[in-house]
Amino acid sequence: MAIELVPLPLPASADPSKFQNFGREVRGVDAGNLTEEDLKQIEDALYKYDALLFRDADVTPRATHFDPTSENYGHGNNKTGETKKSILHPDLKTIPSVPQVQLIGNGTVYDHWGLAEAKLKHPSHTSFHKTVVSDEDAEKGVTRFYRWHIDAALYDLNPPKVTTLYGVKVPDGPAQVCRYDDGTGDELTLPLGTTAFVSGRTMFDILPTEYKSLAVRAKVKYAPHPYVWMAPAKAMSTGLGIESDGLELPLDELPAWEEGKVKVLPVLWKNPVTGGLHFQVHPCGAKELIVSPLPEGSSREGALYPDGAHITDLKEVRDILYKMQRPAIAPSLVYPHDWRPKDLVLFHNRGVLHTVVGAFKAETIRAFHQCNLAASAEPVGPSEEDIKQWA
């Protein structure tokens, strides 16, 4: 039976015109028993549509190889629990037999693939944001985006190409209301415990001309050990970056690091199948912006940093990135996946940003498998032709 690709059901809040090339449900194949030909078609579809859903998938924990030469989990095998200062420490439990696969969720899970007991904690904005919703509102189901991000260590290891999420135990519950709390009045009704996605391609496409020019010429320098560096700081109410209160851990207090392992990555990452440019920046870990000058012969009218720049003021870096990324998390541009048991979602980690959303009671059991592999090569940035076109 041939693979069938069906558009994902969009919530009423979504603008269908912005999702014509985003997300497909894959039918006609057994996700737990894919042939080489199946994998080729799936990989091609994944890069074209950025997110693929398999319903009622029977799969066991294993590393999915979209990058055959890579064997390390995106943050390093068995490394997620080593640095207790990292903000990732409470969220991930490594499955012993397949160290590339993490168990995430909420509540206590017993006898799970070699883990006798795993105490899981669903990430909550209450532990990460500078401000939080009131207890009264939380009881009514009000919540926030936790942290918009790319799955990546952002130090030493290269960002994974693909992330897989598999719903082992998916609890039922009422919908929640995600508030942006940024003065815009934006809010979004979401399924309980959704994973929300936005397209990096759309994030670039909707930018005004001067910011497209900036994006195509810019690179981000990330902090060394960024998840330790940012741990004392607090996030913005939208989950799209860190408040600039000077709370980041000083570089000399971080675990040992090397300048050569610090990541400097382009703002725009080139899709290997479509050739499109995706705005792929993890705003929480960004520390500096490096902007190349306009190409010779380009119009300088209205251009930002026409002679190039190296921006090291952290607040300025964050303000620029926020101005560029915030439009793309508007309610009409967010795809919130409504999880069912045995849902398998593959997403193009170099093409989308995503976030956990919502809050669970401590006794609610939720268990997911997550896998991504640190890639064998860094993302490819804009070509000379892209720069000429957009700068």
N, C-alpha and C positions, 0 to 999 in steps of 0.2 A: 504494500500500500504506500502510495506516495505521501511525502510530508505535505501537510496542509497548514498554511499560516492564516490565522484569523485575527482581525483587530481586537485588541483588548477592550473590554467594556469600560467606558469612561464615566466618571461621576458627572452629575449635572453641573457641577462647578467648572468643569474643564472646557476650554475652547477647542472644539474638534479640529479647527483649521490648523492648530499648532501641534496636533498629534497624528497627522496623516502618515508620517514616517517614523512614528515612535510606538514600540510595543506590539508584540504579536503572541497569540497563543499557538503553540505547536501541537498539531494533532496528527494521528496516523503513524506514530512511532512509540515504541516502548522505551521510555527514558532510562530504564535500568539495563537495557540491552541494545545499545546503539551500534550500528555497523560503521565502518570507516566512511562509507558514502553518506550515511546519516550525519555523521559528525561534520563532514565537509559542508553539507547543506546548512546545518545548524550554525556553524561558525560564520558562514557567509550572511545568513539571516540576522545573526546577532549584531554584526557590525553595521548592517543596514538599518536595523530597527532598535538597537540599543538595549532592549529588554525582551526576553522570551519566557513564556510561562508554559509549564507542563502540569496539567491537572492529574490527580490520582496517580502520581508517580511512585513506584516502588523502587527505591534506590538505597544502597548501603553507603556508609561513609567511605569516600575515596577521593583522591585528588583528581580533579578534572583537568586534563592536559590540553589547554589551548596554547601552551608554550612548552613543547616537549622537553626542552633542555633545562627547565626549571623544576626544582624539587622542594624549595623552601616556601613555607607559609609567608604571606605578604609582610609580616612583622618578624619573620625568623621562626623556625621550628622550635617549639617549646620555650619561646622567649617571652610570651605575653605575661607570664607571671613572675618573671625574674626581677623586674624593676617595679617595686611596689609604689614608687612615687608617680609612676605613669598613670594618666587618667584612664588608660585602657585596662589596668590591672583587674578591677572588679568585674569586667564585662565578659571575659573570655576564659574558657576552660578547654585545654587541649585534649583531644581524644588520643589516648596513648598509642593505639595501634596505627593511627593515621595522623601523624603530628601536623599535617597540613590542614586538618579539619578541626574547627572549633565548635564547642557546644555553647550556645548562648540562649538566654531566655530569662525565666523568672521562677522563683521557688526552688525547692530542693528535689533533685532528681536522683534516683537510686539505680544502681546496677545498669549503667548505660554505657555500653561499648567499652568496657574496661574501667570505667569510673564508678567506684563503689558508691560514692556519694558526691554530688556536685551541688553546691549552693549557688544558685544563679540569681543575678540581680538585674532587672530591666533598667537600663539607664534612664534617669529622670532629670528633667530640667532643673528640679529643685536643688540638685547638688552641683550644678554646673553654671547656671545663669546668675547674673548679678541680681536680678529681681525675679520673683516667682509669683505665680497666681495665688490668690488667697485660699486658705483651707476651705472656705465656704464655696468658692468657685470650683475648686478641685472636686469637692463632693458632688457638684452638679455636672461633672464631666468635662470641665475646662482644662485644657492642657496646652503644650507648646511643642514646636519642633525642638528636638534635643540638640543636634549638631549636624549641620550640612557638611558633607565631607566626601572625599575620595578614599577608598581603602588603600592605604599606602603607609609604609614606615616613614617615608620622606627623609630618611637618613640612611646612607649606605646602600640599602636595597632599592631596586627599581619598582615603580608602581605596577601592581598586577594589571593584566589585560582584562580579566574576567573575574567576577565574583559569583558564586552560587550560593543560594539560600534555600533550605529545605525545611518545610514545616512538619516537624515530628509530632508535636503536641500544640494545638492551636485552640486556646480557650475562646468560648463565646462571650459576648458582652455587648452592652449598648454602645452606640457611636459616641464619639467625643468631639468637642469643639476646640480646634487649634486656633489660639489667638496669637497674632503677631505682636501686639502690645508695643508698637513702634510709632503710635500717633496716626497711623493711616486708617485705622478701623478695620483693617483686613482680618478676616477669620475664615476658617475652612472646617466644614463638618467632615469627619474622618472615621473610618472603621477603627474599632479598638485595636491598639497595637500595630497599626499599619506601618509599612515601610514606604516612605514617600520619595518619589524620584522627580528630578527635573533634568531636562536635556541640556547638555553643554553646547550642543549645536544651536538650539534656540537661544541660549544665553548670549551667544555671539551674534546671531542673526538679528536680534532686536536692538542691539546697541546703536546709538547714533553714530554718524560718520567719524567724528573726532575720537570716539572711544574705540571704534573698530581699528582705527589707525594706531592707537596706543596699544591695544591688545596684540596686534600682529607684530609689533616691534618689541614687546616686553617679555622679560623673564622674571621669575620669582626665585629669590634665594630663601630657602627654608631654614629655620633654626635647627641647630644640632639637637638630636634627641627631642624633637618638638613636643612629644606628648608628656615628657617630664618638664620641659621648659615652660609649657603653658599650664601645668597642673595647678599652681597656686592662683591663677587668674580666673576671671569669670566671664561668661559669654554674654553676648547681646540677646535681647529678648526674642529675636527671630532665629537664633541658633546659627546665624550666618557670620561667625567671627567673634573675636574677643574684644571686650571693653579695654580701652587703653588707660589703665589705672596704675601702670608700673609694677604690677605684681608678679610678672614672669620671673622664673628662677634665673639668677645671674649665671652667665655662661661658665664661670669658674666654679660653680656649685653643681654643674651637671655631671653625669657619669663621664668617664674619659671619652674624648671625641677627637676626631682628626678633621682638619679643614678639607682634605681631599675627599672625605666621605659626605660632606655637606651637599645637599641636593640644590642645584640651580636648574630649574626646569622652565620651558616656555609656558607662557600663559595659555596659548592655543596649541592643542594636540591634533594632529592630522589623522583622520580616519583611514585605516589601511585599505578599505574596500570602496567607500564612497568618495574619498579625497576631501571630504568636508572638514571644516575646522570646528573643534569643540573647545569651549572655554572651560579649562580644567584646572582650577586653583582651589586648594584646601585653605580657606581663609584663616583658619585658626592657627596654622603652623607657619604662615608667611611672615618673614622678617624684613626683607628688603626687596625693592623693585629695581631692575636694571633695564633701562630703555635705550634702544639703539636710535640713532638719529634718522630723520627722514631720508629715504633714498634720493640720490641726486635727481633733480628735475621735478620732484613732488611739490605740489602746492602747499605753501606754509600757512595759508589763510585758515584761521581757526584751529590750527594743529596744536596738540598738547605735546610739550617737550620736543619741539622740532629738532633741537640739536642733541637730543638724547639726555639721559639723566641717570644718576645712581641715587635712588631715594632710600635713605637709611633711617629717617625719622619714623618710628613704628606707627604712630598715630596717623601720619600722612599716608603711609603704605596701606593701612587698614581702611582709611577713608576712601581712598581711590578704588580699592578692590570692592568695597561695599557698594559704592555708587555704580559700579559695573555689574555686580552680581545680583543686587537686590531686585531689579525688575523681573528677573527670571524665576523668582520664587513667588510671584503673584499667584493668588489662588487659582486663576484660570490656567496656569501653566504647570500645576503640580499633579502628578499621577500618584494617588495613594492606593497601594495594592491592598485589596480586601482578602486577607489570607484565609485559606481553608486547609484542613489537614491534608498532607501529602502534596501540597503545592511545591513545585520546584521552579524557582526563578533564577535564570541566568541573566546577568546584566553586564554591559560593556563598561567596565570600571574606568576606562579611559575616555568615556563618552558621556557619562552622566554624573551628577551629584545626587546623594541620597542621605536620608536621615531616619533614625528611629523617631517615633512619635508616641505619645500617650503614657499612661501610668497604670500599673497593676497593683492590686492588693498583695501583701507579702505572701499570702497563702495560695495565690493563683499560680498554677503550674503552666509554664510555657516553655517549650524546648524546640530549638532550631539547630540545624547544622549549617555552618558557614565555611566556605573554602575559597581561598584565592591564593595564587602563587606569585611570589616576587618575580617579575619578568626578567628575561635574559638581556634585555636592552631597554634603554630609556625611551620615552615617547618621542616621536618625530614631530618637530615643530613645523611652522609654516615654511613653504618653499620660497625661493626668490620670486617666483611668479605670484605667489600669494601676497608677499610683501608689497610688490609693485601694484597689485590690484587694490589692496585695502589701505595701504599707508598714504 
